[in-house]
């Protein structure tokens, strides 16, 4: 597994993770209400469920790989097609502005366990993550190399990326909210995301 391949993997997962969604908006909200340090608990909840989702996906791929390399290749092509479709959906999606509840005064601190649970539940509410990981992992797993070794590396990178993205939103707070709430800015970002996913799908399928 080359460094350049890992860089493509990190870039792909990072782009998918950093896009404003329920988990990122939760991170933004917790960052504004509870501060960067306390939001770490929410981030750990997010990473825990993300690891479970990614593991479910990669274990399924391992089973397919053991059963048939031809079937594994078919899944890989299907995954590349999904990335292209995902990119097109970003280009066609209509603008929308995220809505967050703002609080002027800090209320009583929420228990760390509650913040962890909120991060976990919001992440678990998005089953599309399993579909995404199932589409992405085959592009970076080689049937000729040790499956377990590759899995550990990819899952570790997924956890690091998920945690980093969550904390970026927490740290950005109101500035990040103001940036993404601008319709023109959000539209430009979606277009860039869409083009990136389409390019990744085409490039990986033809590699």
C-alpha positions in Angstrom: 0.0 0.0 0.0 1.9 3.0 -1.3 2.0 6.5 0.3 0.3 8.0 -2.8 -2.6 5.6 -2.5 -3.0 6.3 1.2 -3.0 10.0 0.4 -5.9 9.5 -2.1 -7.7 7.5 0.5 -7.2 10.2 3.2 -8.3 12.9 0.8 -11.5 11.0 -0.2 -12.6 10.2 3.3 -11.7 13.7 4.6 -13.8 15.4 1.9 -16.7 13.1 2.6 -16.4 13.7 6.4 -15.9 17.5 6.4 -19.1 18.1 4.4 -21.7 19.8 6.6 -24.1 17.1 7.8 -25.8 16.1 11.1 -22.6 15.0 12.8 -20.7 18.1 11.8 -23.5 20.4 12.7 -23.6 18.7 16.1 -19.9 19.4 16.5 -20.5 23.0 15.5 -23.3 23.3 18.0 -21.4 21.6 20.9 -18.3 23.7 20.1 -20.3 26.9 20.5 -22.2 25.8 23.6 -19.6 23.8 25.5 -16.2 24.8 24.1 -13.5 22.9 22.3 -12.3 20.7 25.1 -15.7 19.4 26.3 -16.7 18.6 22.7 -13.9 15.9 22.7 -16.5 13.7 24.4 -18.9 14.1 21.5 -16.1 13.5 19.0 -15.2 10.2 20.8 -18.9 9.1 20.5 -18.8 10.0 16.8 -15.5 8.1 16.2 -16.8 5.0 18.1 -19.8 4.6 15.9 -17.8 5.5 12.8 -15.4 2.7 13.6 -18.2 0.2 14.0 -19.7 1.2 10.6 -16.4 1.1 8.9 -15.6 -2.3 10.5 -18.9 -3.8 9.3 -18.1 -2.6 5.8 -14.6 -3.9 5.7 -15.4 -7.3 7.3 -18.1 -7.8 4.6 -15.5 -7.1 2.0 -13.1 -9.6 3.5 -15.8 -12.3 3.3 -16.4 -11.4 -0.4 -12.6 -11.4 -1.1 -12.3 -14.9 0.4 -15.2 -16.2 -1.6 -14.3 -14.8 -5.0 -11.8 -12.3 -6.4 -14.1 -11.7 -9.3 -16.9 -10.7 -7.1 -14.6 -8.5 -5.2 -13.6 -6.7 -8.4 -17.3 -6.3 -9.3 -17.9 -4.6 -5.9 -14.9 -2.4 -6.5 -16.4 -1.2 -9.9 -19.7 -0.7 -8.3 -18.0 1.4 -5.6 -16.3 3.6 -8.2 -19.7 4.1 -9.9 -21.2 5.1 -6.5 -18.5 7.7 -6.0 -19.3 9.2 -9.4 -23.1 9.2 -8.7 -22.3 10.8 -5.3 -20.3 13.5 -7.1 -23.2 14.2 -9.6 -25.6 14.4 -6.7 -23.5 17.2 -5.2 -23.5 19.1 -8.4 -27.3 18.8 -8.8 -28.3 19.4 -5.1 -30.2 22.6 -4.4 -28.8 25.1 -2.0 -29.8 24.9 1.6 -28.7 26.7 4.7 -28.0 24.8 8.0 -30.0 25.9 10.9 -28.5 25.9 14.4 -29.9 27.0 17.7 -27.7 29.6 19.2 -27.4 30.2 23.0 -26.2 33.6 24.3 -25.4 32.3 27.7 -23.8 29.0 28.8 -26.2 26.8 30.7 -25.3 24.2 33.2 -22.6 21.9 31.8 -23.9 18.8 30.2 -22.5 15.5 31.6 -19.6 14.1 29.5 -21.5 10.8 29.1 -24.5 12.7 27.6 -22.3 14.5 25.1 -20.7 11.2 24.1 -24.1 9.6 23.6 -25.3 12.5 21.5 -22.3 12.2 19.2 -22.8 8.4 18.9 -26.5 8.5 18.2 -26.3 11.3 15.6 -23.6 9.3 13.8 -25.6 6.1 14.1 -28.6 7.8 12.5 -26.7 7.9 9.2 -26.7 4.4 7.7 -25.4 5.8 4.4 -21.9 5.7 6.0 -21.8 2.0 5.7 -22.7 2.3 2.0 -20.0 4.9 1.5 -17.3 2.8 3.3 -18.3 -0.3 1.3 -17.9 1.8 -1.9 -14.5 3.3 -0.9 -12.6 0.4 0.8 -12.4 -1.8 -2.3 -10.6 0.9 -4.2 -7.7 0.7 -1.7 -7.5 -2.9 -0.7 -5.3 -5.2 -2.8 -6.2 -8.9 -3.0 -2.5 -9.7 -3.3 -1.6 -8.1 0.1 -2.5 -9.1 3.7 -6.1 -8.2 4.2 -5.9 -7.7 8.0 -2.8 -5.5 7.8 -4.5 -3.2 5.2 -7.8 -3.2 7.2 -6.0 -2.0 10.4 -4.3 0.8 8.5 -7.5 2.0 6.7 -9.7 1.8 9.9 -7.1 3.7 11.9 -7.0 6.5 9.3 -10.8 6.6 9.2 -10.9 7.2 13.0 -8.2 9.9 12.9 -10.0 11.7 10.1 -13.4 11.4 11.8 -12.1 12.8 15.0 -10.2 15.6 13.2 -13.2 16.8 11.2 -15.4 16.8 14.3 -12.9 18.9 16.2 -12.4 21.3 13.3 -16.0 22.2 13.4 -16.0 22.4 17.2 -13.0 24.8 17.1 -14.4 26.8 14.2 -17.7 27.6 16.1 -19.6 30.6 14.9 -17.0 31.4 12.2 -17.6 28.1 10.5 -21.4 28.5 10.8 -21.2 31.9 9.2 -19.0 30.6 6.4 -21.2 27.6 5.4 -24.5 29.5 5.9 -23.7 31.7 2.9 -25.6 30.3 -0.1 -23.1 31.2 -2.7 -20.2 29.8 -0.7 -22.0 26.6 0.0 -22.9 26.2 -3.7 -19.3 26.6 -4.7 -18.1 24.1 -2.1 -20.7 21.5 -3.2 -19.5 21.9 -6.8 -15.9 21.3 -5.8 -16.9 18.3 -3.8 -18.9 16.9 -6.7 -16.1 17.3 -9.2 -13.6 15.7 -6.7 -15.8 12.7 -6.2 -16.4 12.2 -9.9 -12.7 12.5 -10.6 -11.9 10.0 -7.8 -14.4 7.5 -9.1 -13.1 7.7 -12.7 -9.5 7.7 -11.7 -9.8 4.7 -9.3 -11.9 2.7 -11.7 -9.3 3.1 -14.5 -6.3 2.5 -12.3 
